[in-house]
Amino acid sequence: MSRLFEPFRIGDLSLVNRIIIAPMCQYSASEGSALDWHLIHLGHLALSGAGLLIVEATAVSAEGRITAGDLGLYSDANEAALARVLGAVRANSSIKIGMQLAHAGRKASSRAPWEGGLQVPLGEPGSWQAVAPSPVPHGASEQAPLALDERGLQKIRDDFARAATRAARLGLDGIEIHTAHGYLLHQFLSPIANKRSDAYGGSLENRMRFPLEIFEVVRAAFPADKPVWARISATDWVADGWDIEGTVALSHALKARGCAAIHVSSGGVSPQQAIPLGPGYQVPFAQRVKAEVGLPTIAVGLITEPEQAETIIASGEADAVSLARAMLYDPRWPWHAAAKLGAQVVAPHQYWRSQPREYKDLFENASFGAR
């Protein structure tokens, strides 16, 4: 039997297989509220046969958005719009649905990728003042963010807690806290972005303090029987930046606070990063976290082939794999993986007739007739 298609658990959340759809920003919301695009996008991904669908990075405040088009969960309107989308998805799919809660920090107030992705200068439409651990811009030519004082830190704690409460009302099956890719919580971790001299900067223990506080408030605000986990950049790929040793230490601290899993990514905090791209290039980081921390790990990054994913799971390098761009390119990737690996996958009954003749047992419980 395929190991990739074995059941998997994140805390008390049971998944039918070990394929996870990674959160992928769509930059297509209005004032943080999901639109018809999200219904189409999440709807077709929900029919993929994956075990878990994670909704894109969802801002906990308006100023925490990467772009003016980012999804948010900071208002009643945001909550109602997502309730409409999730209601339609759940009515037509049994896939488990999580959400990634995020704050962009100094990478906020940016243009959408198809508009260049650069920071929007203050005063122009779609701009606002970004905040960060320290007044250090992401790029040398960008406007410096405002350094967070205690009042600002408390607001962000409260924003994450309120968003987690809204996520609970929406019935989300789990929450992933975005601690990666150069956004706010990663900025606190990395000495590249964090130049503070108070209790939130300097030593590793101090730089981990605020991300751990955020985990604690989210964990307290979300139902105890549903998992909360973190996505972490394992390394900055820059000398003297955040590294795998810090990631292991942070993962131990998260585990002690009830974290259910670690989703292991990398990079994003500096334009100076030098990433040696290649198939599964981040998997060794997930393997080390799994071995040294003992939490379930999710591997991500240029995992594109079913045999590659199967090997990662079968060899014990990670407990699950997540796909992003590969899933956008092929939203039926789990179907095709199951066919190649001799496994079964859940498919909507409306599509049962598409089962290829050479894979007569591909779709679970499939049966159909015609007149």
SULNORFEN-V122541 format. One record per pair of residues at least 12 apart in sequence whose ideal C-beta (glycine too) atoms are under 6 Angstrom apart, sorted by sequence separation. I is the first residue (numbers start at 0). J is the second residue. If there is no record, write none. Layout:
i:I j:J
i:I j:J
This chain:
i:4 j:16
i:134 j:146
i:308 j:320
i:57 j:70
i:58 j:71
i:60 j:73
i:131 j:144
i:133 j:146
i:193 j:206
i:233 j:246
i:285 j:298
i:298 j:311
i:3 j:17
i:59 j:73
i:130 j:144
i:351 j:365
i:55 j:70
i:57 j:72
i:129 j:144
i:130 j:145
i:231 j:246
i:352 j:367
i:265 j:281
i:282 j:298
i:346 j:362
i:351 j:367
i:128 j:145
i:130 j:147
i:108 j:126
i:188 j:206
i:302 j:320
i:345 j:363
i:108 j:127
i:187 j:206
i:281 j:300
i:298 j:317
i:280 j:300
i:338 j:358
i:343 j:363
i:108 j:129
i:121 j:142
i:263 j:284
i:280 j:301
i:296 j:317
i:107 j:129
i:187 j:209
i:263 j:285
i:296 j:318
i:297 j:319
i:298 j:320
i:299 j:321
i:303 j:325
i:118 j:141
i:187 j:210
i:278 j:301
i:279 j:302
i:295 j:318
i:338 j:361
i:20 j:44
i:105 j:129
i:229 j:253
i:297 j:321
i:337 j:361
i:263 j:288
i:105 j:131
i:184 j:210
i:104 j:131
i:261 j:288
i:20 j:49
i:229 j:258
i:282 j:311
i:25 j:55
i:228 j:258
i:233 j:263
i:236 j:266
i:286 j:316
i:18 j:49
i:22 j:53
i:24 j:55
i:106 j:137
i:228 j:259
i:234 j:265
i:305 j:336
i:309 j:340
i:18 j:50
i:19 j:51
i:20 j:52
i:23 j:55
i:24 j:56
i:105 j:137
i:178 j:210
i:228 j:260
i:230 j:262
i:232 j:264
i:233 j:265
i:237 j:269
i:285 j:317
i:22 j:55
i:226 j:259
i:232 j:265
i:235 j:268
i:261 j:294
i:263 j:296
i:16 j:50
i:22 j:56
i:230 j:264
i:232 j:266
i:235 j:269
i:237 j:271
i:260 j:294
i:282 j:316
i:305 j:339
i:15 j:50
i:232 j:267
i:237 j:272
i:260 j:295
i:261 j:296
i:262 j:297
i:264 j:299
i:305 j:340
i:14 j:50
i:236 j:272
i:14 j:51
i:236 j:273
i:65 j:103
i:176 j:214
i:236 j:274
i:250 j:288
i:254 j:292
i:63 j:102
i:105 j:144
i:214 j:253
i:218 j:257
i:26 j:66
i:28 j:68
i:31 j:71
i:63 j:103
i:254 j:294
i:27 j:68
i:57 j:98
i:59 j:100
i:65 j:106
i:176 j:217
i:211 j:252
i:215 j:256
i:243 j:284
i:251 j:292
i:26 j:68
i:28 j:70
i:52 j:94
i:203 j:245
i:207 j:249
i:214 j:256
i:250 j:292
i:45 j:88
i:56 j:99
i:57 j:100
i:58 j:101
i:59 j:102
i:66 j:109
i:68 j:111
i:32 j:76
i:51 j:95
i:52 j:96
i:53 j:97
i:54 j:98
i:65 j:109
i:247 j:291
i:32 j:77
i:56 j:101
i:66 j:111
i:31 j:77
i:38 j:84
i:42 j:88
i:46 j:92
i:53 j:99
i:189 j:235
i:33 j:80
i:37 j:84
i:41 j:88
i:45 j:92
i:174 j:221
i:185 j:232
i:32 j:80
i:33 j:81
i:38 j:87
i:45 j:94
i:191 j:240
i:33 j:84
i:178 j:229
i:179 j:230
i:189 j:240
i:233 j:284
i:173 j:225
i:179 j:231
i:189 j:241
i:173 j:226
i:174 j:227
i:175 j:228
i:176 j:229
i:177 j:230
i:178 j:231
i:179 j:232
i:188 j:241
i:132 j:186
i:159 j:213
i:163 j:217
i:167 j:221
i:131 j:186
i:132 j:187
i:167 j:222
i:175 j:230
i:160 j:216
i:164 j:220
i:135 j:192
i:159 j:216
i:163 j:220
i:67 j:125
i:159 j:217
i:163 j:221
i:133 j:193
i:156 j:216
i:160 j:220
i:132 j:193
i:133 j:194
i:100 j:162
i:133 j:195
i:132 j:195
i:62 j:127
i:98 j:166
i:98 j:171
i:100 j:174
i:97 j:172
i:106 j:181
i:96 j:172
i:97 j:173
i:98 j:174
i:99 j:175
i:100 j:176
i:101 j:177
i:106 j:182
i:192 j:268
i:22 j:99
i:95 j:172
i:191 j:268
i:97 j:175
i:99 j:177
i:104 j:182
i:191 j:269
i:103 j:182
i:104 j:183
i:189 j:268
i:14 j:95
i:101 j:182
i:102 j:183
i:104 j:186
i:185 j:268
i:85 j:169
i:26 j:111
i:179 j:264
i:181 j:267
i:78 j:165
i:82 j:169
i:180 j:267
i:181 j:268
i:81 j:169
i:72 j:162
i:72 j:165
i:60 j:158
i:59 j:158
i:59 j:159
i:59 j:162
i:56 j:177
i:53 j:175
i:138 j:270
i:12 j:172
i:12 j:173
i:11 j:224
i:12 j:226
i:10 j:226
i:9 j:226
i:10 j:259
i:9 j:259
i:9 j:260
i:19 j:297
i:21 j:299
i:47 j:330
i:49 j:333
i:48 j:333
i:44 j:330
i:47 j:333
i:48 j:334
i:43 j:330
i:17 j:312
i:48 j:344
i:48 j:345
i:19 j:319
i:21 j:321
i:23 j:323
i:46 j:347
i:17 j:319
i:19 j:321
i:21 j:323
i:3 j:308
i:3 j:309
i:20 j:326
i:3 j:312
i:2 j:312
i:2 j:313
i:7 j:319
i:18 j:333
i:4 j:342
i:1 j:340
i:1 j:342
